[in-house]
Amino acid sequence: MVSGLFPVVLEGAETSRRGRVLVGPIDLTLDGTGICVFMGPNGAGKTSLLRLMHGAARLTAGSIRWACPLAQARRAQAFVFQRPIMLRRSVRQNIAYPLRARGVARRIALERAEAWAERVGLGGMLERQAPVLSGGEQQKLALARALITEPELLFLDEPCASLDGRATREIEDILLTARANGTSLILSTHNMGQARRLADDVVFMLHGKVHETGSAADFFARTRTHQAAAFLKGDIVE
Ligand SMILES: Nc1ncnc2c1ncn2[C@@H]1O[C@H](COP(=O)(O)OP(=O)(O)OP(=O)(O)O)[C@@H](O)[C@H]1O
């Protein structure tokens, strides 16, 4: 599905902190088709670029232009962090929270939360306190809490870091369903298998810059740079 947010065009986009450039300058155009995966070694700038695009990090140079006005673009986005924050409330209340914050009536918000809990496999845990859930369950809760607002675009920062195979598969199934329902996803991962399973497009990052970008089919078939080739082989890339 083509959404109103895309294409998003970054030109010389940069974020700095205390005079140090964390990521950039970035020139990149994304069309929002399916799942775009940011790959690259530790410290390459994947998280910083996700945060910059979402407005959680300050744009200190260049521009980021969405196809719609910025306020509208922000409302149409959600972000799932590597370690999701759990409110000290029940699973149901956690999932309902973004709707309540947007002024949706309590009864309706809780009903929708129940439906989303069911979809992500937490239907049997509605009354459990969220902070006692396992890592995988917390990540599923975070996904339900993001998807309940029906975002056009979902950012995810290493959504399966430190999860086991089964939890990873369950999370990936939720992401693939979101994609099938027309949500655009941009996610960072270290996990090569995950990138191969999920990516429609790849952005390979190195030293705070975009090093190589293209369709996943092209990227995995023949990388253009020796650094990307080395990374795919599992070599250490510095
Ligand atoms: N809040 C911050 N303050 C100072 N430096 C930061 C901050 N956040 C990130 N950095 C630095 O910015 C650079 C990019 O980090 P970033 O977390 O974006 O990379 P990454 O590719 O997501 O790495 P990882 O895979 O290890 O999470 C790193 O050098 C990091 O140390």
The ligand as a Gaussian input file, in Angstrom:
#p B3LYP/6-31G(d) Opt

LIG

0 1
 N       23.067000       9.586000      23.572000
 C       24.270000       9.487000      23.037000
 N       25.279000      10.279000      23.467000
 C       26.506000      10.196000      22.918000
 N       26.829000       9.338000      21.937000
 C       25.870000       8.538000      21.480000
 C       24.536000       8.568000      21.982000
 N       23.804000       7.653000      21.317000
 C       24.639000       7.078000      20.431000
 N       25.877000       7.587000      20.527000
 C       27.034000       7.248000      19.680000
 O       26.637000       7.394000      18.336000
 C       27.213000       6.384000      17.501000
 C       26.112000       5.615000      16.791000
 O       25.419000       4.821000      17.742000
 P       24.083000       4.026000      17.410000
 O       23.552000       3.486000      18.699000
 O       23.201000       4.848000      16.588000
 O       24.652000       2.835000      16.514000
 P       24.010000       1.434000      16.206000
 O       24.376000       1.105000      14.797000
 O       22.569000       1.428000      16.534000
 O       24.820000       0.509000      17.190000
 P       24.344000      -0.804000      18.002000
 O       24.148000      -1.814000      16.947000
 O       25.530000      -1.069000      18.862000
 O       23.119000      -0.433000      18.751000
 C       28.052000       5.527000      18.428000
 O       29.377000       5.961000      18.313000
 C       27.489000       5.813000      19.805000
 O       28.472000       5.673000      20.787000

